[in-house]
């Protein structure tokens, strides 16, 4: 549908698109959801390529950016959009920079293990992560109305203090950011993370009803809802074995893993 050397666009349904960056080791997904009145872009990727050139081809609707969390690989294209939303828990990072992460580390991570040619003008040595003020704050329980389509906001901290998940009630799509995905571990071992909060957030999404498909921000695009059964089992296992703490290591379950 769209032939771009950096971004891969995959159509989930008539009004839902994944915009993926498979040329980077993190295999990041952003998601464009179209309503009747406006569109929501869940995260803006790495900032290696200009994601705005993709969204402009997919829709003429005004686009609101919904931030799952403020880590470099999710806010790279925020500067291309006028209206950005974030949870209060990550607001300080959005405005002043990510806590505990040096620019040298960010540049090393953004430029390593690239498997596709990068867009002209990209240079990891001069890469600058987005910093700026949002249009407003998202809170737990908010409903983002797009016109004939609404997203329910869930505050799901652990990977970051202000991490959010979004449930598309109409289609049963749950967008989990870095709370749940397969392939590589879900991380909660940095000082800015919280194993206790992460497990509580997993417990919460594990109980959600009406979920038909789960879209994490990395690796496989679209997971079956049966993984939520395993999420519930994992929560119980981790708690019963006193593993919900920094330093307990890597914990593997069916379809995903967690590192504390």
ABEGO torsion letter per residue (X at the ends): XBBBAABBBBBABAABBBBBBAABAAGBBBBBBBBAABBBBBEAEAGABBAAAAAAAABABBBBBBBABBBAAAAAAAAABABBBBBAAAAAAAAAEBBGBBAAAAAAAAABGBABBBBBGBBAAABBBBBEBBABBBBBGBBBBAGGBBBBBBBBBGABAABBBBBBAAAGBBBAEAABBBGBBBBBABAABBAAAAAAAAAAAAABBGBABBBBABEBBEBBAAAAAAAAAAAAAAAAAGABBBGAEBBBBBGBBBBX
